[in-house]
């Protein structure tokens, strides 16, 4: 018998702090609805951070898979908090994809989605709690523990949360019409641009 059976080292290696390493910028999105387009994926994940590349792959007869690569690792870490959210009509699973390699075409300048006014980098320092609360206010259906995961994430990264009370009240009153983003200074131009797109699609 192996004397080390009580504490196998492989367990800590698999389930330790290394869930999403600092260098991982890509996430794998499973169970994506067949009716979801690349644009749907971009709009959903644009709140987490600046997207560098999106690749859609066929999964099975019911769903497809998407790989989303962000310009920085924090965008990917924030995206992981959104696992369980609904995109179009299916609840997705989001996991780190450290083994994912960008295709050669992804290095072309036309693929990167940057803001014309150069303020895109500001979204990288946005609190995860603000990301989640803004998405809820805009009508996205997120996992029921997304807010708690975001708060834990912010505490781990030592972000001070100024929106906790507001987020808690919004969580209880999902149907309210006023937007939490009105009181959130961290909302960037990209969010406003998305808002205009949603308004246009409602008409």
RAGIGI-V831462 format. One record per backbone hydrogen bond with DSSP energy under -1.0 kcal/mol. CO is the residue of the C=O (numbers start at 0). NH is the residue of the N-H. If there is no record, write none. Layout:
CO,NH + CO,NH
//
This chain:
1,4 + 7,10 + 8,12 + 9,13 + 10,14 + 11,15 + 20,23 + 24,69 + 25,96 + 26,67 + 27,94 + 28,65 + 29,92 + 31,63 + 32,35 + 36,40 + 37,41 + 38,42 + 39,43 + 40,44 + 41,45 + 44,47 + 49,70 + 50,112 + 52,68 + 54,66 + 56,64 + 62,59 + 63,31 + 64,56 + 65,28 + 66,54 + 67,26 + 68,51 + 68,52 + 72,76 + 73,77 + 74,78 + 75,79 + 78,81 + 79,82 + 81,84 + 84,91 + 86,88 + 86,89 + 89,86 + 91,83 + 92,29 + 94,27 + 96,99 + 102,105 + 103,106 + 104,107 + 107,110 + 114,117 + 118,121 + 119,122 + 120,123 + 121,124 + 122,125 + 126,130 + 127,131 + 128,132 + 129,133 + 130,134 + 131,135 + 132,136 + 133,137 + 134,139 + 135,138 + 140,85 + 142,145 + 144,148 + 145,149 + 146,150 + 147,151 + 148,152 + 149,153 + 150,154 + 151,155 + 152,156 + 153,158 + 154,157 + 162,166 + 163,167 + 164,168 + 165,169 + 166,170 + 167,171 + 168,172 + 172,175 + 178,181 + 179,182 + 180,183 + 183,186 + 187,191 + 188,192 + 189,193 + 190,194 + 191,195 + 192,196 + 193,197 + 194,198 + 195,199 + 196,200 + 197,201
//
